[in-house]
Each structure stands twice: as C-alpha cells, then as structure tokens.
Amino acid sequence: MSKVFVDTNVLVYSEDNNSPAKQRAARTLLSRMHMEHTGVISTQVVQEFYVTATRKLMIDALTAKAMLNTFQALEIVTVDTELVKEAIDCSIINRISFWDALIVVSAEKARCEVLWTEDLNSGQIIRGVRIQNPFETTQRWGNSLVREEGERYNAASKPRSRHKRTR
C-alpha cells in the first residue's frame, strides 16, 4: 500500500462542523488511512492544525492540544533546515508558495505517492508526488478511486478542478 501525505486542510475539515460534506469525506479518508497505516504528516501540518483549530474552529487550546495525540499513529516528517532549502527551490521551480512547497518536499521525503490537499492543482505531479483534492466527488487511493463514502472502485479519473493555497 502506498503512503499518503495529508495536508492540514484535511485534518481541519475532519473537525469542522460547519462543512458537513467535507467533514464526512475527511473522516472517511482519515479512517481508511489509519486502518491501512499509510498516513504521513509533517511538523508543519501539526503546527498549522493547532493554530487553525484554535483560531478558526474556536476549539479550546487544551482540547486542540489533546487532539494532537491522534497524530502519533501517523508517520511524521520533521521539518529541518535542509527541507526548508529544498522547499525554497521547489517553490521557485514550480511557482508555488513556499508553504505549499514545504508540504510537497515533506511528502517527497517520506516517499509518498499522493498528497491530499485542496490547495494545489489536483492531478498535478510535483517532484514525483501526485496532488489529489480529497473533496472532489471521487479521489484516488493508490491505484483505485474512492467515492466519498469510502467505497473503492477501478475507473478512469474524472476532470479535476483548480485550487490555490492562500496562506
């Protein structure tokens, strides 16, 4: 089973009661990822989750801190100076924000096949990592597609929408 890097927005939507469709999709994907032990995040994602959970979702700071315990089951890429320098190069070469590039190079470092995010162009491949918007009607899970309900099926992928990160 191939590894999947999860961007902050997927984790945040799993807790966002104001976006029930995205919450349901995020929870389905995260549940599957936990069962198959394929999930990867970075220290950047952990930090962004805490800040977004407390500021946007208005989750109490200690509750948000406790929620970080659920991430311990995931592989966590530590962002260091070398990774930051790789992200700068990736940002320049691919004309994406530094923060998006840091997510991409973290996924590459962990040898992930897929990066789940709604902040980059779905279907695009950067540094060998395929970008996938997990909130489209269907999304790729390894070599299969997954319906929102988590049902797998083999089929050609559907056209992808374009999204830009605004950090």
Protein Blocks (a to p, Z undefined) as FASTA:
>chain_A
ZZddddfklmmmmmmmklmmlmmmmmmmmmmmmmnopaccdfklmmmmmmmmmmmnopaf
klmmmmmmmmmmpccddddfklmmmmmmmmmmnopafklmmmmmmmmmnopabdcdfkbc
ehiagehiacddfkbfbdcehjbccdfkopacddddddddddddfZZ
